């Protein structure tokens, strides 16, 4: 919680909150990449956990629904997508990852 003593002299408290809210959504690309790859390797990539964590609920639910509706056939495809996305996350720079997946609207790959 921010208090008046956390601000610079002459800086208002609302400006400090604005700075905090801008960085609140920063995700670690390594963590997201490893989550996607590990779940893909163990066959659970179809759950879309990395999508849920990044706030991409629609894409995570699509992944689950495709897997269930196709009686598991789609689960294999979604698991491969999870692996590919994990590799892509790890190969991007931090700035590219943030721009594409956190602040941008790139939802798949």
N, C-alpha and C positions, 0 to 999 in steps of 0.2 A: 504494500500500500504506500502510495506517495504522500509525503507530508510537505509542509512549507520548507523544511530544512533540506529537502532533496533537490530544491531548485536553486539555480544560480541567482545572485542578486539581480533584481530587475526582471527576472524571467517569471512569467505567470505559470501557475500549476497546470492549466489546460494545455499549454504548449508542451509540457513534459509528457502528459498523457498521449498527445498526438504522436510524439516520437516513439513512445512505447508501442502504440497500436500499429505503427507502420512495420515494426520488426517482429511483431507477435507471430506472424505467419511464416517466418523463415524456417525452412526445413533443411535438415542435413541430407544432402544428396547421397552420401555414403550409406547412411542409415536406411533411407528409402530403397536404395539399390540393393542392399544386402537383404532387407526384408523380402523384396520381390524375388530375388534369386533363391534364397533359402526356402521360401514357401514353394517356389517352382520346382526346386530339386526334390523336395519331399512330397510333391504331388498335390499341394494345397494352394497353388497359385490361383486356381479358379475362384477362391474365396474373395479375392480382391482386397485383401487387408491393406496393402500399400495404398490403394485408392481411398479407402475409408480414412486412413490416417491423414492423407493430404486433403481431406474434405471433399473428395470427388465421389459423393455418395451415389449419384446417378450411374456412373461407370461401374462402381463396385456392385451395385444391384443388378445391372445388366449382365455382368460377369456371372453372378450366381444364377440368375434366371436362365441364361443361355445354357449353363451347365446342367441345371435341373430339367428344363424342358426337353433337352436332347437326350435325356436318360444317361447322362455321363459322357456322351461323345464330345459335347462341347467343352467339357471340363478339361480334356486333353489340350484342346485348342487354347483355352483360356490360361492354362498352365504354361504353355509355350509363350503366349503373349506376356505373361508375368516375367518369365525368364528374360525375354528380349527387352522388356521395359527396364528391368533391373540392370542389364548390361548397358543400355543406353544411358540410364541415370548416372552410372559410374564413369562413363566415358565423357560426359559433359563437364565443362568447368562449373564452378559454383555459380557464377553469374549467369551462365546459359541455363542452368537448371532452375534457378530462381525466376528468370525471365520467362522461360517456357512453361513451367509447371506450377509455380506458385503464384506469380503475378500475371502471367499470360493465360491464355485460354486453351492451351494444348492439352487435350484430354487423353489421347492414346498415342503411344510411341512418341 
